[in-house]
Amino acid sequence: MASVETLFRLDDRVALITGGAGLLGYQHAATIAALGGLPVLLDINAAELMKNAARLEAETGYKALTLVADITDVDALRSADEQVQAHHGRLDILINNAARNPKVEKAGDQDFSRLEHFPWEQWRLDLDVGLGGAFNCAKVFGSQMARQGSGVIINIASDLGVIAPDQRLYRVEGLEPDNQPVKPVTYSVVKHGLIGLTKYLATYWCEQGIRCNALSPGGVYAGQNDVFVAKLTQLIPLGRMAGADEYRGAIAFLCSDASSYMNGANLVIDGGRSTW
Ligand SMILES: NC(=O)c1ccc[n+]([C@@H]2O[C@H](COP(=O)([O-])OP(=O)(O)OC[C@H]3O[C@@H](n4cnc5c(N)ncnc54)[C@H](O)[C@@H]3O)[C@@H](O)[C@H]2O)c1
């Protein structure tokens, strides 16, 4: 039995992180590298990907493999898989973290976020990336791990994967009700869908040694406007938004043998928001 001190170690485990150019993608990678793991950063945005890789190297000394790919393109993912195999010879962890994070758009904007106006094309794009991309990555990288006979998949959902958005947060003084901006429906659908995908994958490859869990973070403070932050924090028992680094412990837990008996679960870390 591993000692509790070594339970969280990820020595030589190869972890592919989609959305590796983003805010949380960086945090996941830094956590894995700090525990001895070998993060691979994949993203569609080459410039931001290089910035995160450089920051990771400066912070941890680890020079990560970077892969520019669109997760809606299964052929690009197969080629990414070949590169991971050529570079590392194995894959142990997949973190489905990439998302389009559809914005709350105002009346007059092309993609006005109210359901009555929400463009079909926008629905399709958001679902293609948020859900279809996770499906594609599971198909390509999950199959690779299933052939290998072990692996961990983590789907990054959201507190809005378990509760509905509180549209009062986005309300603008003085606008008619049917002109009020809202959190787009696609965010809810993608995040609830990822929790469904988690349960499906948790049972699908259980005989091949693959575990799959979801992590549902609450909102991270990233300079949002004061009015929004004041309204949101009133909905959170801890009275504040999360720091970007406050999911590191959860990632360490979910990636490592510390969570060896956890499968098909959704770890909600939201300052208690979904409890109220
Ligand atoms: N930041 C938060 O407050 C928060 C809260 C709850 C859940 N989440 C979830 O955590 C995850 C990471 O969030 P974040 O804040 O780091 O977002 P982010 O926007 O900083 O990062 C998302 C990354 O996904 C990439 N991406 C988008 N489409 C892609 C595609 N087709 N192929 C490959 N990559 C693509 C983007 O280029 C970007 O780098 C997301 O799933 C998000 O929904 C974030």
The ligand as an SDF file (V2000), in Angstrom:
LIG
                    3D

 44 48  0  0  0  0  0  0  0  0999 V2000
  -12.7000   29.9820  -15.1290 N   0  0  0  0  0  0  0  0  0  0  0  0
  -13.8270   29.7030  -14.4940 C   0  0  0  0  0  0  0  0  0  0  0  0
  -14.3690   30.5240  -13.7540 O   0  0  0  0  0  0  0  0  0  0  0  0
  -14.4590   28.3420  -14.6630 C   0  0  0  0  0  0  0  0  0  0  0  0
  -15.4990   27.9610  -13.7960 C   0  0  0  0  0  0  0  0  0  0  0  0
  -16.0930   26.7290  -13.9660 C   0  0  0  0  0  0  0  0  0  0  0  0
  -15.6740   25.9030  -14.9850 C   0  0  0  0  0  0  0  0  0  0  0  0
  -14.6740   26.3060  -15.8140 N   0  0  0  0  0  0  0  0  0  0  0  0
  -14.2590   25.4000  -16.8860 C   0  0  0  0  0  0  0  0  0  0  0  0
  -12.8700   25.1400  -16.7660 O   0  0  0  0  0  0  0  0  0  0  0  0
  -12.3090   24.9410  -18.0620 C   0  0  0  0  0  0  0  0  0  0  0  0
  -11.1430   25.8860  -18.2700 C   0  0  0  0  0  0  0  0  0  0  0  0
  -11.6170   27.2190  -18.1030 O   0  0  0  0  0  0  0  0  0  0  0  0
  -10.6710   28.4790  -18.2810 P   0  0  0  0  0  0  0  0  0  0  0  0
  -11.2090   29.5570  -17.4390 O   0  0  0  0  0  0  0  0  0  0  0  0
   -9.2600   28.0800  -18.1590 O   0  0  0  0  0  0  0  0  0  0  0  0
  -11.0040   28.8490  -19.8060 O   0  0  0  0  0  0  0  0  0  0  0  0
  -10.0640   29.4930  -20.8960 P   0  0  0  0  0  0  0  0  0  0  0  0
  -10.9740   30.1740  -21.8750 O   0  0  0  0  0  0  0  0  0  0  0  0
   -8.9620   30.2930  -20.2690 O   0  0  0  0  0  0  0  0  0  0  0  0
   -9.4240   28.2090  -21.5850 O   0  0  0  0  0  0  0  0  0  0  0  0
  -10.1220   27.4120  -22.4850 C   0  0  0  0  0  0  0  0  0  0  0  0
   -9.1560   26.9790  -23.5710 C   0  0  0  0  0  0  0  0  0  0  0  0
   -9.8240   26.1010  -24.4790 O   0  0  0  0  0  0  0  0  0  0  0  0
   -9.2760   26.3390  -25.7550 C   0  0  0  0  0  0  0  0  0  0  0  0
  -10.1390   25.8680  -26.8260 N   0  0  0  0  0  0  0  0  0  0  0  0
  -11.3280   26.4070  -27.2200 C   0  0  0  0  0  0  0  0  0  0  0  0
  -11.7930   25.7470  -28.2870 N   0  0  0  0  0  0  0  0  0  0  0  0
  -10.8990   24.7720  -28.5790 C   0  0  0  0  0  0  0  0  0  0  0  0
  -10.8370   23.7670  -29.5830 C   0  0  0  0  0  0  0  0  0  0  0  0
  -11.7870   23.6520  -30.5240 N   0  0  0  0  0  0  0  0  0  0  0  0
   -9.7730   22.9350  -29.5790 N   0  0  0  0  0  0  0  0  0  0  0  0
   -8.7830   23.0530  -28.6510 C   0  0  0  0  0  0  0  0  0  0  0  0
   -8.8010   23.9940  -27.6810 N   0  0  0  0  0  0  0  0  0  0  0  0
   -9.8430   24.8390  -27.6570 C   0  0  0  0  0  0  0  0  0  0  0  0
   -9.0970   27.8530  -25.7990 C   0  0  0  0  0  0  0  0  0  0  0  0
   -8.2110   28.2630  -26.8340 O   0  0  0  0  0  0  0  0  0  0  0  0
   -8.6180   28.1510  -24.3910 C   0  0  0  0  0  0  0  0  0  0  0  0
   -7.2050   28.2010  -24.3310 O   0  0  0  0  0  0  0  0  0  0  0  0
  -13.4460   25.1520  -19.0590 C   0  0  0  0  0  0  0  0  0  0  0  0
  -14.0360   23.9080  -19.3730 O   0  0  0  0  0  0  0  0  0  0  0  0
  -14.4200   26.0040  -18.2600 C   0  0  0  0  0  0  0  0  0  0  0  0
  -15.7490   25.9150  -18.7260 O   0  0  0  0  0  0  0  0  0  0  0  0
  -14.0450   27.4970  -15.6720 C   0  0  0  0  0  0  0  0  0  0  0  0
  1  2  1  0
  2  3  2  0
  2  4  1  0
  4  5  1  0
  4 44  2  0
  5  6  2  0
  6  7  1  0
  7  8  2  0
  8  9  1  0
  8 44  1  0
  9 10  1  0
  9 42  1  0
 10 11  1  0
 11 12  1  0
 11 40  1  0
 12 13  1  0
 13 14  1  0
 14 15  2  0
 14 16  1  0
 14 17  1  0
 17 18  1  0
 18 19  2  0
 18 20  1  0
 18 21  1  0
 21 22  1  0
 22 23  1  0
 23 24  1  0
 23 38  1  0
 24 25  1  0
 25 26  1  0
 25 36  1  0
 26 27  1  0
 26 35  1  0
 27 28  2  0
 28 29  1  0
 29 30  1  0
 29 35  2  0
 30 31  1  0
 30 32  2  0
 32 33  1  0
 33 34  2  0
 34 35  1  0
 36 37  1  0
 36 38  1  0
 38 39  1  0
 40 41  1  0
 40 42  1  0
 42 43  1  0
M  CHG  2   8   1  16  -1
M  END
$$$$
